[in-house]
Amino acid sequence: MESLTVLPEESESRLDHVLGRLLPEMGLRGRRRLCELGLVTVNDRQAQASRKMRTGDVVLVISGEESAKNGSAAPDEKSQAASSRPENARLFPEELPRLVRKYGHLAVLFKPASMHTESLAGKPGTSLQALLPELLGGQTGVRLLNRLDFSTSGLTVAALDEEGESLYRQAQENGQTTKRYLALLEGALYRDMLATQKLILKNRSRVLVELAPHPDIRRHTNVQPLAVMDAAPLCGMLKQYGWEGHPPTSVTLAGCTILKGARHQIRAHCAALGFPLLGDRRYGAAFHPAEEAEETFFLHHGRLLLPGLDVSTLPPWLALLDKNAARAAERWLKD
């Protein structure tokens, strides 16, 4: 058995990251696997990889040296661990941040939902920014170029040097970037819609939408319905996670395309069109998590196109949809 006591500087970090001090040769995936198998305890109780640590917590790996190195357990240990874990422990299947592709002076990374893009004062938990050295092999001087909301998953771009940042900024100014998002919207949307309104951003937690159109097409949002689904199966599952309010009768899987983008652009524009993101209480969703602090919605940056670069990734919540919707999402990202 191996153990550690959580240090003050590790407070609010995830368990799987704190385990790196105890198991420095094991990657994040292996540490997560140990937690899944019930081989890691915090204060003598089994804990999920995503658990936030507190100063003085005692973390114990109970699998023995060989199992700890391999991230595996004996068959009886596996069955015992599996039986002790609740099914569907998380709304979104837990994915780890990762490097998707390096391209010249740029790196494209995947950010999971429920993770901050940047390290911000007063925001607990590990951020993608803090993990950049680990994800990029110790490279320093890396700078994130776009930011996703805490509940948004998908692709983010980092500049490996000043030239990379200049190339990306220039592509954006020239309208040469295309960003495709997948979203789940409340209601039944049957035709393509284009949101052109200006957004009021300054000093507001909720972006306001003006009536006047924005003259810059890079600030517009194209919303394309991909599948309209009966909301009952999905909303029934969400109720088990404490969601409340008035479930919609239909949910639309939509493809949202922007060229440059602004803070909350897709969320605000979809709400202004009458189809807020499912769960997005801040922008008027009628069905949402019970606790206001537990902001959760379905938005995924699934494809990024730059001059010479085309990268895509599927959302972790795709498995929650019916097969026809899932196939429609895959086709739209690849078209």
Beta strands, then each sheet from edge to edge (+ up, - down):
strand 1: 2-5
strand 2: 40-42
strand 3: 45-46
strand 4: 58-61
strand 5: 98-103
strand 6: 106-111
strand 7: 143-144
strand 8: 153-159
strand 9: 178-186
strand 10: 193-195
strand 11: 197-200
strand 12: 208-213
strand 13: 221-230
strand 14: 243-245
strand 15: 250-258
strand 16: 287-289
strand 17: 299-306
strand 18: 309-312
sheet 1: 1+ 4- 2+ 3-
sheet 2: 5+ 6- 8+ 7-
sheet 3: 5+ 6- 8+ 17+ 9- 15+ 13- 10+
sheet 4: 5+ 6- 8+ 17+ 18-
sheet 5: 11+ 12-
sheet 6: 14+ 16-
end
